[in-house]
Amino acid sequence: MAKYVNKESLTEMIYNELKISRKDAGHAVERIFQEMTDALANDGEIDIAGFGKFVIFNRKERMGINPVTKERMMINATKLPKFKPSQTLKNICNKK
């Protein structure tokens, strides 16, 4: 079965590995994700060696079709986070 990772499992792992309180482990996990969110929200980058890089991708304004009314409509430009895995992570996933 594939391993499932979320904030709770990360908190539990930190709690067990570092022998700190669950509250402190939870705060650490929340703080890490908040820092990553703040960086991306301010057009920054997240570069974690051996894991990958998160960057902001600017999607241009484009024409779309409303699926209900079939009317053509303009879809506004948006910013999206994009993940680029490192070669190390790619190799691990492919067991090279």
TAGIRA-V953956 format. One record per residue. RES is the residue in one small letter. OMEGA is omega in whole degrees, -180 to 180 (none if undefined). Layout:
[[RES,OMEGA] [RES,OMEGA]]
This chain:
[[m,-180] [a,179] [k,179] [y,-178] [v,173] [n,-177] [k,-179] [e,180] [s,176] [l,177] [t,-180] [e,179] [m,179] [i,177] [y,-178] [n,-176] [e,-173] [l,179] [k,174] [i,-177] [s,178] [r,180] [k,179] [d,178] [a,178] [g,178] [h,180] [a,180] [v,179] [e,-178] [r,178] [i,-179] [f,177] [q,178] [e,178] [m,179] [t,180] [d,-180] [a,-179] [l,180] [a,180] [n,178] [d,177] [g,178] [e,173] [i,-178] [d,-178] [i,-177] [a,179] [g,-179] [f,179] [g,-174] [k,173] [f,179] [v,176] [i,178] [f,179] [n,178] [r,-178] [k,173] [e,-177] [r,179] [m,178] [g,180] [i,175] [n,-175] [p,-179] [v,-175] [t,-177] [k,177] [e,174] [r,-180] [m,180] [m,176] [i,-176] [n,175] [a,179] [t,174] [k,-179] [l,173] [p,-180] [k,-179] [f,175] [k,-179] [p,177] [s,178] [q,178] [t,180] [l,178] [k,-180] [n,179] [i,-179] [c,179] [n,177] [k,178] [k,none]]
